Each structure stands twice: as structure tokens, then as C-alpha cells.
């Protein structure tokens, strides 16, 4: 199917081309908003003399006009340089992201994988037992998972398993290789996603099972399992796939709340600290990084859509 | 046109014998029989048409035979296929017949095919699952099935997806899919309704070919022209019940039931003395939740009598082999010769 491959390539080119102005807008807006926020990175120090302050401002080019700063930042970015962190002395933004991202990535991917497996299983189960008590249980579970916010769920989990039962560490990251430290944050991160995926896949599976071509498949005498896996799954998975793009991008770039509650050294925490401390370069760097990840995941979703739905690129 | 089509097996037990078939839905106001006591039989190589307005229960009759009625429905009566009772069979046992001995052609080829799977996959899975043949054997079988429905460039179509085919081509694929297992009985639900007139004729020819190959066809349609072209016998349904049954030529040539008469009069004709648009039947088909007492058709009937509002007429088989459920029609064919 050469024509279909061509259509896919043109989608990818279109998306990548569209990503450039998007990222440019993100960079510009972040730059402006950070500078417009009252206060600066070196305002808080009480014992800093005006001379030292002026030296710092000069060292980081903060004394230059805004346009000059902006152009300098763009030039560095074009070379892949996010600049030095203003508050984490001796570290560049790239180094900080490189430190925090693997932690957030591992946590996020584990949580997403867990959410996908459990969410799809629950959603499909609910759809197949529609309007029976077991289906109502699925719906109730996903409702609770959606409405209980992370900052309530995470401390509750810590309290129960970390403090009361003492089964798992209440926080921290250990040496980075200990599974026990990862269980609670992964579950806390996964729960709302399990709910969303269960709800989405239940609805889309119910819809898919009502399509006339499912009746065709039944008329062909195919067993239920084959009808579900081959005929219904494609249509049912598509809404979940489009949810997965932004959701995965969001979860692997660090959950601000979860990383705070469990004291996990991911980039979510850097982001919060950077925003509070007016660490211009670190905030911009993380935002640009986040934007790039979202663009990449949306592209992956588009490609997956093309693989799953032969009608994409036609019409 | 095909009334003289006979099969030696006609003399023995028919292939399909449906007796007092009722498909009942629970509702807040009690149960509703969407199909109500329908009986008929069909032999190999025969074609039986079921006609009626929307909601008359004709399509549901088809689906009930295959066990594809909605989950909430309950099916009662008896469906004997090749001497075997289908009602009460588990899905697993029904699946051995579905696609193999009994196949279904759906109304809308746009939605009956899975848009996410290639034509080959949708055809060959029938052979792969039921016969356990290899992928390449199944592909060869799929190719052969496409050839039998006269699809141009069949090799090329195998790797295409439904949206890349025209409506007529898709309906050919649907028929190929139904015929690939070599069924003895083909159920067709409005197979031509969604198609252009020229394509309709081609699809009807295709169905006639299958019939000539010995397949029994049960055809549901609201298009009397389709029945006239293809069917040996015809059943007229109204509000879930059979009002008239007989040879197509007799029923259409000299209808007995006032409803059949009205249906025929509603067909647009180009005769000089007929109104070109056809005469619509006055009133609406009844609400299945609030069927009138007596005959379901009496509120719209031109020959209503007091008995019609009281007693529901039974389907009476007359000595000439025709059957009709109407108080206004004499049970004896000789007496009915001089009816107005």
C-alpha cells in the first residue's frame, strides 16, 4: 500500500512543520511571562550588596535590554543550549533536566503501563457486562478515581501503607534502584489514569460492539473472543490512543504533586522550585522540553492512528 | 418467473421449518411481541420473500433464525433447520452453523463491513476459523469467492479496505462473504435497499445465481419489485404477524388481504390508468405497545367489519394452498372468485 505510506509520510511532515511555530510561540510566551512576573532571580538575598547584585545581573546578561536577552536566548536554544540555571549554581539547565528526567520518565512510563493494562481490562470488562452489578462497580471505581485529586490520594496512600501498615517507604527514592520506593508513587500516579482509560475504553467498546459489522462477524459464526480482539478492539482503542498522547507526555515530564509528596528528585520538583525562585532559564527550559515532548507524543499518536485506521489520510 | 423452479428434495422435509416463531421484548407495559406466531417453511433452491412496512417484524424474523436478535429479546416457537432445532442452542453450537450452513447478507454494505480490516481478512477468516485452513489456502478461497460474485480485478480488491470500494462492490463483497462457506440457506435483509437502481439489478442477478446453485434464500424487503423478480413464494407481514402467504404470482396477481392490496396499490406504476405516484396507505403502522383489539390492520382497512375490531383473524390455509388472515376474505377459493 504505497499510497497509504505516502499519506502517512505527508502527515508526519505536516506535523513536524506545524510543531516549529508552536514551539517558537511556547518559547516566546514563557520568556515574556517570566520577565513580566514581579521579582527576579537575585532579589531575595538579604545580604547582597548592590555591587554584587549588579555583577550577578551583568554575568547573566540580565542588565541588557529585553530584546537583546530574547535574541541571545533564542540563539542559545537553536544550539540546543538552555543556558545556566540561575539558582542551582554550577549547573546548566540541560544538566538538571538530564538528572531529573530519567526519574520522572521511569515513574511515568511505569504508571502509564499499569494504567493502560488495568484500565483497558476494567473498561472492556464493564462493556461486556454492561448494566450488570460488575459494570456498575467499574463505573463507580472510575468515578471515584477521577474525582479524588492526587493531593488527597497520595497522602492517604502514604498514611496507610507507609505510616500505619509500614509495608512500604513513605517517601524518598532510595538509591534509585529499589522497587519498594517506586510502588506507592506509581500507584498514586496511575490511579486517575486507570479511571480515565477504564471510562474511555468502556464507552468506546460499548459503541464498537453496537456497530453493524460486529453483527456481521457474529453472523459469520466467529467466536466471541475473536470478535472482541479482531473486530471490536480497533474502534474501541482509538479514543484511548488519542488520550494516551498528551497523557503520557504529561506524566513522564513529572507530576508536580506526586514528586513533592513523595520527595522524588524528578523534573516536576525542579519546575516548582524554579518558578518560585524566578529561575528564568530553568522554567523556560522545562517548558520548552515539555512542549517538545508533547509534540513528539502527538506525532506518535498520529502515526498510530494511521496504522490502526486505514481511512486516515484518505477522504 | 421462477415459480417453476423445483428441487427433488421439495417432496421431503423442508430445509427450514419455522413454527409459531415469536420474538418478545420485555417493556414497562408488559411484553411486546415484535414477531408474533410466524410460521413458514423453505426448501432447497427455493426463494421466499417477506414483505411489509418498517416495523412489521420482517427483519427481526431473519435475525431470530440466526440467533442474532437483541440481547433483551426472548425467542419462542420452533426453528427446525435440516431437521435440527435451532432454538435453545448455545452460541458455540450455533457458530458451527453460522457462516457455514446459514449465512446472512446485510442491508447496508457501508456499515456491514469492518472498516479496519482488509477485504481478504474479512473473507478468509470464515475459512480459517471454520475449516482451519492455512493463510494461503484461505486467500485462495477468498479470491475464488470474489470471482464468483464477478468483482473486477479480484486480486487487487483483496488487499483493499472497504472504504476504497464502491457501494455495489461492497455489497458484492458482503454476498461473497456470506457465500464463502457454501451455505445451504442464505438470509438476505434488504440486500438492495442501499444501492442505486442499476446496481440493484446486478445484485438481484447475483442472488438468482446463488439460488440456481441450489441455495435456499429467505429475502426480507419492502420492495415488492425485488420479490416479484426473485421469489417463488411471498409472506406479507404486518405488526409482527403473517397476513397472507402464497405463490408470488398469485399473491401479487390477485391479492386476497386488503393490506396486500393496499401495498400493491402503493407501488408507483407507469400504467396509463394508474396514478403515477402510487396510492399511499392511509394512517400509520400501529404502535407495538398499543395494538388495537382484533385485527391489527383494521384502523387502516378499507373493508373493516364489526368482527375485525373484536376477533383477531387466524391465518387460514385455503384449498388452493394460499393462506390469509382476514375476516373479509372467504376461506374457500371458489367462493372468493365472486368477491367484489
Interface residues (C-beta under 8 A of the other chain):
Chain A: X1 X211 X212 X213 X215 X216 X217 X218 X219 X220 X221 X222 X223 X224 X226 X230 X231 X234 X235 X308 X309 X310 X311 X314 X315
Chain B: X66 X68 X91 X92 X94 X95 X96 X97 X98 X99 X100 X103 X104 X106 X108 X111 X112 X113 X114 X115 X116 X117 X118 X125 X126 X129 X130 X159 X161 X163 X164 X174 X177 X178 X181
